[in-house]
Each structure stands twice: as C-alpha cells, then as structure tokens.
Amino acid sequence: MRSTPQAAIPFYASLLDACTSTKNMTNLIEIHAQVITHGIYRHDFIRSKLVSAYASCGQIPQASFIFSLCNRQSTFLFNSLIRAYASLNFFTQSLSIFRRMLDAAKYIDCHTLPSVLKSCAGLSALRLGRQVHGVVLISGFAFDLANSNSLINMYAKCGDLAGARKVFDRMPVRNEISMATMLGGYGMHGRAGEVLVLFDRMLDEGAGVDAVCFTAVLSACSHARMVEKGLEYFWIMKERFGMKPSLEHYTCLADMLGRAGRVEEAEELVMKMEMEPDRVLWAALLASCKLHGKVEVAERVFDKIHTSGFKD
C-alpha cells in the first residue's frame, strides 16, 4: 500500500537531519527533489529542515529563499540562518537576521546567542557584545556552557580580557573549550604570563585540558622565549596526558627553539617528525635562520624543501 504524503514527512525529516550533520550536498539535492515529487515540499516542518540542511552546507541563497517561503518562521529557522552566516564569517548579515528575529518577537533559546556573540567578536563590536551579554542574563542562559564560552570568546577578541576572565571565573562548570578560549585570549594579546599562571592553576586543580590548550601554552612560551618551560609542557602533554603532538604543537616548539637561537635543535626536531612539515612550519624555521644568521641551516632547509617536492 502506497504511503500518504503526510506519512512520509518523518522519514524525509530524518534524512534531512542526516544531511545537516554530514553536510552532504549531493544527498541533500536528491532528497530535496524527492520531497517535491512526494508533494510535501510546502510543509513548514520539511521546509525548516531544508533551511537547516542548506545552511549547514553553506548554501545561504538557497536557505534564505526557502526561509522566505515558510509560513511560520520559527526560532529554529532563525537560528539556522544566524549560525550559517556566522560560520561563513558573514557577521554583519548574521546580526541582521538576529535583528529581524527580535523585530518578529521570536523566542530566543539557548542556541540563538552563541552565533550572535561570535558575530560580535568577528566585528570587534564590544558595545553590542555587552548588550547581548545582557540578553544572555535576562534569558536565563548565564550558566549555559555554550553561551558562557561564547561570551569569553567575544570579550577576549574584543580586547576586554577582564570581562572574559570575569565570565570564566564565575562559571560553575568549565570544559576544555572554556580553558582553550581563555588561554587563547591571553595569548592573542601577548599576555604570556597570565597564560602560564592560569594553565598551571588548572593543572593543579585537575581540570580537563586538550590539545588546543597546549597549543596556546606552547605559543605563549614561544613568544615569551621561555624555552625550558615550553619543553616541560611539551613533555607533560605527551607523558602525563598521553597526547600525540600535532603539526601545530611542533610548529610552536620549533618556533620557540628558533626564537631562542637554538636553531639546530629546531631543525633536528623538524627532521625527526613523523609527519610532513607544512608551509607555516618551514617559514618559522627559515625565519629563525634569518634572525640568527644560520646560513648553513637555511641551506639544508631549502634543500629539504626542494627534494621533498613541497610546493605550498
């Protein structure tokens, strides 16, 4: 017995959810065609799923067009567009959709404001970010982890490190993203001392740290030329936490050794890596050679780049 169009809605909604998660445009276009064929394209629930799927794939014109066709423009729909614009760094457009949402008197849920705060951070719009912070408080999301992490990021990128730290210190629960964002904020503004003090405190308290946290710490050690401290953290990362160093970690370490004049050690580190160096790592090593007049090392590095066929 052939199913009715109404009965097909949950099935196609689940398929569209999968497209949203996987960002698979090929499947999305095929499923879009099928919902039109089955006569359920005009159903607002299906349209909302299509908006979310196209938005997650970065297809803003399609998502916006379907959004305009919806009879009920729900909070979910507005969130999808706000998040999509923010994820593509179209921050002004993201905030414009948020203003439309407010004008339409739509309910703000816990998923709305993190993308709005990301857009404020991207535009260095501190005044607006503070106003959105007020909305976070009024809406009851002060202790929501995603909103708090977004506030830390906004304040840090807008240069208000005191504001970022205040949010961080008041969080009842933190995760690795909270740590990495606060550490990265200090590092971004050259506050290496605060990076190390906070990181050591977190280690003493047994807080969870991840690879991104160690990248921030190693970068801070590099800029502060604290080589022995950086090597200690590198050892802690590998031995205490059992993390396999990434290319970013090796780049920080090579840059740190190079800045301190230990260019040969940096060269040895790069040559012994299990992974292939990228453009950033080669550039860091060559910059160290230039800074300290290490002509022979630079020549070996150029030979290695040439023989490896590196073209990026």
Secondary structure, DSSP 8 states (H G I E B T S, - for coil): ----HHHHHHHHHHHHHHHHHHT-HHHHHHHHHHHHHTT-TT-HHHHHHHHHHHHHTT-HHHHHHHHHH-SS--HHHHHHHHHHHHHTT-HHHHHHHHHHHHHTT----TTTHHHHHHHHHHTT-HHHHHHHHHHHHHTT-TT-HHHHHHHHHHHHHTT-HHHHHHHHHH-SS--HHHHHHHHHHHHHTT-HHHHHHHHHHHHHTT----HHHHHHHHHHHHHHT-HHHHHHHHHIIIIIS-----HHHHHHHHHHHHHTT-HHHHHHHHHT-SS---HHHHHHHHHHHHHHT-HHHHHHHHHHHHHTT---
